[in-house]
Amino acid sequence: MVDLESEVPPLPPRYRFRDLLLGDQGWQNDDRVQVEFYMNENTFKERLKLFFIKNQRSSLRIRLLNFSLKLLSCLLYIIRVLLDDPSQQHGCKELIRGCSSQNNTSSKIDWSPIIWVNRSLPLWGLQVSVASISLLETTLLSYLSYKGNIWEQVVRIPFLLEIINAIPFIITIFWPALRNLFIPVFLNCWLAKHALENMINDLHRAIQRTQSAMFNQVLILISTLLCLIFTCICGIQHLERAGNKLTLFDSLYFCIVTFSTVGFGDVTPKIWPSKLLVVIMICVALVVLPIQFEQLAYLWMERQKSGGNYSRHRAQTEKHVVLCVSSLKIDLLMDFLNEFYAHPRLQDYYVVILCPTEMDVQVRRVLQIPMWSQRVIYLQGSALKDQDLLRAKMDDAEACFILSSRCEVDRPAADHQTILRAWAVKDFAPNCPLYVQILKPENKFHIKFADHVVCEEEFKYAMLALNCICPATSTLITLLVHTSRGQEGQQSPEQWQKMYGRCSGNEVYHINLEESVFFAEYEGKSFTYASFHAHKKFGVCLIGVRREDNKNILLNPGPRYIMSASDICFYINITKEENSAFKKEEQHRKNQLSRSLYHGPSRLPVHSIIASMGTVAIDLQDTGCRSPSSATLTLPSEAGKGGRRPSIAPVLEVADSTALHTCDLLSDQSEDETTPSDEEVSNGLEYLKGYPPYSPYIGSSPTFCHLLQEKVPFCCLRLDKGCQHNYYEDAKAYGFKNQIIIVAAETAGNGLYNFIVPLRAYYRPKKELNPIVLLLDNPLDDLLRCGVTFAANMVVVDKESTMSAEEDYMADAKTIVNVQTLFRLFSSLSIITELTHPANMRFMQFRAKDCYSLALSKLEKKEREKGSNLAFMFRLPFAAGRVFSISMLDTLLYQSFVKDYMISITRLLLGLDTTPGSGFLCSMKITEDDLWIRTYARLYQKLCSSTGDIPIGIYRTESQKLTTSESREMASQSQISISVEEWEDTKENKEQFNYRSNHRNSTSSDQSDHPLLRRKSMQWARRLSRKVPRHSAKSAEKISQQRMNLYRRSERQELAELVKNRMKHLGLSTTGYDEMNDHHNTLSYILINPSPDTRLELNDVVYLIRPDPLSYVPNSATSQKNSICNAIGQDAREETQL
């Protein structure tokens, strides 16, 4: 250590502490040299150049002075003309005498009035001063801009004009006799035009703002036209001093009439110089003006493509939002405009579209409609350029919507572009709220700073998963996030379309409890009590609350939650409370009249009708919902059989822990945790509840769910290949207790995490967990091996590789055809499909001869003509929840501008977020044992008083009404196909007898319609194929008949035979294949928040928001879980609502 320290050199003297205090005095003795930079700018010429040219502000002042001098010189010329008298001769006497003698010889033109003018001494002094200053400035600027070629400076037109107008005035100073000599000072107008152009350029540099090129070109055109007219006026007036002696006004009249090609002829030039000047000026105009107009037209066309600028004055006085997209399609534009302007308070907003591509023809046609042309402005530009963001006035915008291009094949690249746009907008306008749409969940954390984010794959897979648990969840969410007045289908003759269309107008709204008429009286009451009585009294469905000091929304916090005055209430209704009028019936006679008009099992009271409309709520406490002891709720005698009907307990104002019946789910959970099921014992599986140990991407919400205690090896995840742990090669061999769920996707992306988690959530009993099979390719053999014949649902995810097509709507072609193939092969399979374009939903389960589908198509066209945003809602696949398009959820992002809570509520409903104390979406099926409840209002009361569940809607399935011909066709296509190999030869004689009898009693045209004939024909074909053919005429006729019958087999039978033969070839059992179950004769639809008196029907599925089961568990057992949930949930929502 001592040696190392001795090798360190000492500090130089100038770095000692003493020198730091006293200053370094030894630098003069060093060899350093002081260097001064930019010495070339210290010269006199460079300083002048810096002041006159380089400096933006001083150069602008010089240009303004030059422009003012040119205008002043033109003004002095006009004053001189007005004060001049052509009849008086002024100037040098010798020159005048010479001109007079010349005129006497020619006797045609008197040149003296043209050469000499009357110029007073003060006017001459002013003109000389202006000319001297202008000449000095021009000479100085020419010297400063000199770059080695003097002729380039001398022969310039502005310099020549300056010499012509300034040098004669300088000469008159030294030769006074020429003081009245005519000098064409009016040519200074062209110099003024040149100075104006330079001044505009310097103005743009000085204030760092760029006006549009269109403005500059229009300014140049106007100034050129004014200079031409002014030059012609002054020239004609001066030359006609020797002719008609025209005034300036006469010259102006003549020039306007001439240039406008009118030519009255009352004022004409008399002498040939004037005529020559007119010819020259017309030729100049014919050359200069078309060039200017051509440039102006070109700039106009370019401006039409780029869209121009959004006025800063308008941005400061009006409100506007900016829509940033990579490519604008007509569907996306109309969805945004219809949803954005559906809210009354947004009618005065402007929409500025910022897109890097040129405007599409269809978009241009739509934006020319007066309704949109006054409110929508299209700008072609990039969000990554500050200049384009300035054109859109992003810093003054109320919001910025950034949408991803879902039609891109490379979806991560599309997300990267969206991320850069979001960063650019945040950097340019930090205070502008951002509404961002992202495609891949792994890219979500890059835009965590955004105010609202919608991740497409998260919502897509979560809705697909819930569709397997709660049917038509995708349709339910789509209807809730669309703005509608509930007027769709009201002119239809179908009753289900009227109910479905009216209930589709329900949306989620919010209001403060103390300001609400709906909920103010329930302050201090339980949430369940408030929800039930608000629905009973007003027909609104209270689904959630939010504390004033907490930004987390709680869906159905349960009966133990006490409402406070500062709570924000979230409810489902046709319209918000502020747009409702409240009336109270006080006449008992009217109530009795309403009761007498509607009675019996299908009665619909007046108060329920009005409550379902949502615009008026009638306070009828005595007729709103009968007590359980009312006679109208008594069960029919044949159902009761003399026994006492079940009763419905009242909903308590404050929850009583002794009387509260906890959810049955808790008992199921306790049983699951203590005693493993037979399936777990046989398969050796042991489940526990917890959080997934690994997160597939940053920003995923942790969800409490069912987990395996031991991790399954990766080799065991291959269903079609056995391994050392098991030898199963198909789903049937696993012996699953529950039906499987098949997911057909192109790749196993991170978004599948959001599909698995809702199906494995902690609140689902273990006995209801469905096995999930991921199918990355879907040939027929793989479909059969994965158990498609006994699957509960098959989810078909839209393939990313097919989303881009030459024709936009062809992006779904491959998915639609594949699903149609599955639909024809496995008619009993419940298929849930995702499409790119909602318009393609009409091709799902397509049947060309289905009259009912054609009627729905006509209804859709009528609703679209009426301006409905939900014209596609009556398509049977969408109404039944078998198909949806993720583009329908674009309105969720648009609605969040007005309803900032919609994304949070949707994520809670889909299970993407889990907030402690918040409920979850589930469903229950109405069985025969539940029909005693009879009405939706009594069901509401039953659920609130027993389990604390809140119903929000009904999924109803009805038989589809078919005509006689359609029924016959459907029956013929759904007949069972009996394989030929399953019949025995021992029944040959009996079959022959049956065939002959049937053949005699039937015609050839009806044989294909009778399944018995088809069966016998196939049996005879098999028997005849095994025997030596007989050569008799009778046998030949039989063989021909059998061939015809085989040819006439139904398509359904051929497909059934194909599938069964393939299953036998793969060694699979055909017992699970059931071709009889065809669902085409039924239709399903959703009733969101139906009226209280809606009658319950068998097999109705009721959507419920069930309280969090963990909220019933003692705090000592769940304090750790709740703390973890609170901590993680708080971090996840720290900056944004994801």
Disulfide bonds with the S-S distance in Angstrom:
none
